[in-house]
Amino acid sequence: MSEQGGAAALAPRLAEIAGHENVITDRRRLRTYECDGLTSHRCTPAIAVLPETAEQVAAIIRACTRAGVPYVARGSGTGLSGGALPSADGVLVVTAKMRRVIDVDPANRRAVVEPGVTNLAVSKAAEPFGYFYAPDPSSQVVCSVGGNVAENSGGAHCLKYGFTVHHILALQVALPSGSLVWIGDGTGAAPGYDLLGAFVGSEGTLGIVTKIVVRLTRLPETVRCLLAAFASTEAGGGAVSAIIGAGVLPAAIEMMDALAIEAAEAAVACRYPEGAGAVLIVELDGPAAEVEREYARVRALCEAAGSTEIRVADDPGERAAIWKGRRAAFAAVGRISPAYIVQDGVVPRTALPEVLRKISKLSSEEGIRVANVFHAGDGNLHPLVLFDDRRPGESERAERLSGAILDVCIENGGSITGEHGVGVDKSRYMTKMFGPADLDTMQLLRCAFDPAGLCNPGKVFPTPRLCGEVPGIGRGVHPLVASGQADQF
Amino acid sequence: MVDPLATLRKVCATVRTGEPADAVFGAVPAVVACPATVAEASEVLRAAAGNNMAILPRGTGTKLTWGTPPERCDVIVDTTLLDRVIEHAAGDLVVRVQAGLPMARLASQLASAGQQLALDAPGTVPAGPGQAGNCPAGTAGTVGGVIATGAAGPRRLRYGTPRDLLIGITVVLADGTVASAGGKVVKNVAGYDLGKLFAGSYGTLGLIAEAAFRLHPLPQAAAYVTVTCASAAAAAAAVRAAIESQLMPSAAEIDRPAPGAPVSVCLLLEGTADAITERVTRMRDAVGTGARAGVDPPDWWGLSGAGATALRIAFGPGELQSVLDAVDEAAAAAPQVLSPAIRGSAGAGVLEASLDTGPEPDTLASFVTMLRRRLARPPGWGDVPGASVTVVHAPAAARGAVDVWGPVTTAEVMRAIKDQFDPGHRMSPGRFAGGI
């Protein structure tokens, strides 16, 4: 069957549902959506639609399901694992027009927003009441809350405040079955299975979220931000261990190495201490009395760990200045390298020094530079593998190094992704982290929500599970492998 | 009919006939199997599957009276031999344990390293600075049971419930499949979060065999600020003031022994020894005159009511006064007048209503129905209830006459999930919401 024909043939029906001005069939305009933040993977969808209501989203799903056409949801398209990579033969459902902040309810510490609302817009809406939305990915000016829900996004302050899943109280979801349901009841303590916990972080494979009830957090009384320079990442790591070991739980602890600092300087002139082998950004927040004491402790520990320079923000402007370099880091490496791969591995924090040494060694062996930016407090690394794709063989070496770094993370008891998600980017590494029974069992969830396999197919799992089959019993060639739609690892 | 005892003895070293003490809601299971390893647990479930036996997981059984009675129970899989701490990575603030480990023993071991699993489910007395949790023997339960029931206590306000602290899980499905999700690092979004799915699932999806948690350091100091309020309105105002103060209480609890009685409001502050004093002073000012402070919790702190019937009410924390009023109205309107005691995490929006004697079946049913109706006011965003009332435990006759779990918007999806994970419906059948 010509799937391309199948999806394109939906245009009239989609126009009926969402209005013809919200349906895009023009190939040039569709190219805008060919990738998300993972620009190495591109695929133009057959058709794109921009619904404005939850009912429209549900109707779109029903139309796709009737036609046997896959569908993929896209928020702001800033994801770094290709979660919003379209299907060539499918419909791309873009939530950009669903961007109302429906309600802010500070008495109940919650707000209701549509999925296209940007992360930062939620905090801005809550601020007049003395509240904010805690999960703060670096892309928060642009990224959508719907996308955050799909990826269970973290951000620098997740060390203290947790991830998106800790801040969702209810979701209205357009299910693959075609119905619109509320999951959770806004209290965070609804009876029944924790479907909120299962849905958040499911990378758009279990349905499309149409309304989100977020938990609001009281703004801290005091925020203290300091930047500490060290001669090396080892020394910086020592400070981090000392801070955690002292029982202090900062709101954030970030580290950048010399190469990352160089890139940030070139991009935004952040003026971090010159010649530093590493910088640590530590942020403390909470009641004034606690913060002052913790700050004194942290400062002393940084000095004891050999910090060469410490800067403290005395006002929001200085705080923003300290964060400027860190927030710009990913994009900044584009200034010092024609191409780069962002990795997102996690290792136990105590393994960080050893892992950084290994990465450095692997980097020399491959002759490929790696800039390191990471959430030092929770062992979430973002090695930026820098290469020149014009030079023969360098792309392959960069990929190999990238994979080797993930191997190191897994060997050390970590994870292949701390916050960016698996998407298409890392599905081939899932078998390194999980066994066949683990992946099969996870996919039981997918079978329950999406037996037809049309909701963001091909993401997360390397080999789709045929729903209803008994795992572990191989018979001949897997039909999806035979038809060329999947590889088996 | 195959002899269940003989069948399971082939695969598990410790198997015995069920005794009266093993009765679940009055029904004695045929067999109790105590696997000593996850592999053995897998064999037990596989063997049970082969003989269409219904399974009920059990730790120390402290929460078996919660929920609804299982429709069938042939085998109790007792996890108390799965009681090891597998790995305590203190430097990473992570612990991996087997599900049969008693919470009290875990608390003690973690405390000796200055750390804690920040859960204080009913039955535990909260740890003082540097002290292990101290609880009456056997009432705190096991790790598996706490996860399976989602049990939490006063400090849920700050730290959340089991699902918020769980970072990895290993389960055994009804067919014997052993599967893991998550891992042993806090930041991890690889794959679906089966840990959260299993949290609060009352043993209906599979056996929880191992779990990994993120830990917190034990606080250097703790202090309790208590104020007695004459009315629901005053109590709600005090709780609201405490939460809005930016003083970051770790818990905001209330206790009201009977309708019309004064309400005790108690805030827990945790932090550094010096800073605590200043925060205590400010908190006392915030919550009103007559507030007193101390290092010990009130004697009702973190304990479940002693009544034969307990309800759990969950609501938006801003609705506290309405909830207390609704409870009083429903209690006064019941066929026989009720006098529910209210206690719990007002600041987090979860309270327990405890009734001294088991009410007549009609009385409890009427009370719960009216309370649900009163609380289910749409908050303006569609048909979401915004509040829930569940019957945690009640005497048999009263429980039989009431909808224990209440309406669930996701019943259809839940049943689809159940059908995938346990197609034979043999894992704790009938124990849960949605008819599962």
Contacts between the chains, C-beta under 8 A, distances in Angstrom:
chain1	res1	chain2	res2	distance
A	102	B	381	6.3
A	103	B	380	6.1
A	103	B	381	6.3
A	105	B	316	7.4
A	105	B	318	7.1
A	105	B	379	7.3
A	106	B	318	7.9
A	107	B	240	7.6
A	107	B	316	7.6
A	107	B	317	7.8
A	107	B	318	3.0
A	108	B	316	3.4
A	108	B	317	6.0
A	108	B	318	4.1
A	108	B	319	6.9
A	108	B	349	7.8
A	108	B	379	7.7
A	109	B	243	7.9
A	109	B	316	7.9
A	109	B	317	6.4
A	109	B	318	7.5
A	110	B	316	6.9
A	112	B	381	4.9
A	130	B	244	7.1
A	151	B	189	6.6
A	152	B	189	4.9
A	152	B	193	7.8
A	154	B	187	6.3
A	158	B	187	7.2
A	162	B	160	7.8
A	162	B	164	7.0
A	163	B	187	7.9
A	163	B	189	7.8
A	165	B	193	7.4
A	165	B	196	7.2
A	166	B	160	6.6
A	166	B	164	5.8
A	170	B	384	5.9
A	172	B	382	6.9
A	175	B	413	7.0
A	177	B	412	7.8
A	179	B	412	7.8
A	181	B	409	5.9
A	181	B	410	6.0
A	181	B	412	7.8
A	181	B	413	6.9
A	182	B	382	6.8
A	182	B	383	6.9
A	182	B	384	4.7
A	182	B	409	4.9
A	182	B	410	7.8
A	183	B	409	7.4
A	183	B	410	5.7
A	183	B	413	7.8
A	185	B	314	7.6
A	185	B	384	5.5
A	185	B	385	4.9
A	185	B	386	6.0
A	185	B	387	7.1
A	185	B	388	6.0
A	185	B	409	7.4
A	186	B	316	6.3
A	186	B	379	6.8
A	186	B	384	5.8
A	186	B	386	5.1
A	187	B	314	4.3
A	187	B	315	5.9
A	187	B	316	6.3
A	187	B	349	5.4
A	187	B	350	7.7
A	187	B	386	7.1
A	187	B	387	6.5
A	187	B	388	6.8
A	188	B	314	7.8
A	188	B	349	7.4
A	189	B	161	7.7
A	189	B	312	7.9
A	189	B	314	3.8
A	189	B	349	6.9
A	189	B	350	5.3
A	189	B	388	7.2
A	190	B	314	6.9
A	190	B	388	5.8
A	190	B	408	7.7
A	191	B	388	5.6
A	191	B	390	5.0
A	191	B	405	5.1
A	191	B	406	6.2
A	191	B	408	6.1
A	191	B	433	5.0
A	192	B	405	7.6
A	192	B	408	4.4
A	192	B	410	5.7
A	192	B	411	7.6
A	192	B	414	5.8
A	192	B	432	7.9
A	192	B	433	4.7
A	192	B	434	6.2
A	193	B	197	6.3
A	193	B	200	7.2
A	193	B	201	5.8
A	193	B	205	7.8
A	193	B	410	7.2
A	193	B	414	5.2
A	193	B	417	6.4
A	194	B	150	7.7
A	194	B	163	5.6
A	194	B	196	4.8
A	194	B	197	6.2
A	194	B	199	5.5
A	194	B	200	5.5
A	194	B	201	7.7
A	195	B	197	7.8
A	195	B	410	5.5
A	195	B	413	6.4
A	195	B	414	7.4
A	196	B	196	7.8
A	197	B	163	5.5
A	197	B	193	5.7
A	197	B	195	7.8
A	197	B	196	2.6
A	197	B	197	6.5
A	197	B	199	6.9
A	198	B	192	6.4
A	198	B	193	6.2
A	198	B	194	7.8
A	198	B	196	5.9
A	198	B	197	4.5
A	200	B	193	7.8
A	201	B	189	5.2
A	201	B	192	7.5
A	201	B	193	5.8
A	202	B	192	5.9
A	211	B	381	6.9
A	211	B	382	7.6
A	213	B	381	7.3
A	213	B	384	7.8
A	218	B	243	6.9
A	218	B	244	6.8
A	218	B	246	6.0
A	218	B	248	7.8
A	219	B	246	7.3
A	220	B	246	6.7
A	220	B	248	7.9
A	221	B	246	3.9
A	221	B	247	7.8
A	241	B	91	7.0
A	244	B	91	7.6
A	244	B	93	7.2
A	245	B	91	7.2
A	247	B	114	6.9
A	247	B	217	3.7
A	247	B	218	7.7
A	247	B	220	6.8
A	249	B	216	7.2
A	249	B	217	7.1
A	286	B	248	5.6
A	287	B	246	6.3
A	287	B	247	5.2
A	287	B	248	5.5
A	287	B	271	7.4
A	287	B	275	7.0
A	287	B	279	5.6
A	289	B	271	7.8
A	289	B	274	7.5
A	289	B	275	3.7
A	289	B	278	4.2
A	289	B	279	5.7
A	290	B	248	7.8
A	290	B	271	4.9
A	290	B	272	6.1
A	290	B	275	4.5
A	290	B	279	7.4
A	292	B	275	7.6
A	293	B	272	4.9
A	293	B	274	5.8
A	293	B	275	5.2
A	294	B	272	7.2
A	346	B	185	4.7
A	346	B	187	4.8
A	346	B	188	6.0
A	347	B	185	7.0
A	348	B	89	6.2
A	348	B	91	7.9
A	348	B	92	4.4
A	348	B	94	7.0
A	348	B	184	7.0
A	348	B	185	5.8
A	349	B	91	7.0
A	349	B	92	5.3
A	350	B	89	6.9
A	350	B	91	4.1
A	350	B	92	5.3
A	375	B	187	7.0
A	378	B	185	7.4
A	378	B	186	5.2
A	378	B	187	4.8
A	379	B	92	7.5
A	379	B	185	6.0
A	379	B	186	8.0
A	379	B	187	6.9
A	380	B	187	4.4
A	413	B	183	7.1
A	413	B	184	5.6
A	413	B	185	7.1
A	414	B	183	7.2
A	414	B	185	5.2
A	415	B	183	5.5
A	415	B	185	5.5
A	415	B	187	7.0
A	415	B	188	4.1
A	415	B	189	7.8
A	415	B	190	5.2
A	416	B	190	5.3
A	417	B	188	7.4
A	417	B	189	5.4
A	417	B	190	5.1
A	418	B	185	7.6
A	418	B	187	3.6
A	418	B	188	6.4
A	418	B	189	6.7
A	419	B	187	6.3
A	419	B	189	6.0
A	420	B	189	7.7
A	421	B	189	5.7
A	422	B	189	7.6
A	422	B	190	5.8
A	422	B	191	7.1
A	426	B	190	7.6
A	430	B	190	6.8
A	430	B	191	6.7
A	433	B	183	7.5
A	433	B	190	5.7
A	433	B	191	7.7
A	434	B	180	7.1
A	434	B	181	7.7
A	434	B	190	7.6
A	434	B	191	6.2
A	435	B	180	7.6
A	437	B	177	5.4
A	437	B	178	6.3
A	437	B	179	5.0
A	438	B	179	5.0
A	438	B	180	5.1
A	438	B	181	6.5
A	438	B	191	7.5
A	439	B	191	7.3
A	440	B	177	7.6
A	440	B	179	7.4
A	441	B	171	7.7
A	441	B	173	6.7
A	441	B	177	6.3
A	441	B	179	3.6
A	441	B	181	7.6
A	441	B	194	6.8
A	441	B	421	7.9
A	442	B	179	7.6
A	442	B	181	6.3
A	442	B	191	5.2
A	442	B	192	4.3
A	442	B	194	6.3
A	444	B	417	7.6
A	444	B	420	4.0
A	444	B	421	5.6
A	445	B	192	5.2
A	445	B	194	7.6
A	445	B	197	6.8
A	445	B	417	6.6
A	445	B	420	7.2
A	446	B	192	7.6
A	447	B	420	5.3
A	448	B	413	6.9
A	448	B	416	4.1
A	448	B	417	4.3
A	448	B	419	7.2
A	448	B	420	4.6
A	449	B	413	6.9
A	449	B	416	7.3
A	460	B	191	6.9
A	460	B	192	8.0
A	467	B	420	7.8
A	471	B	177	7.5
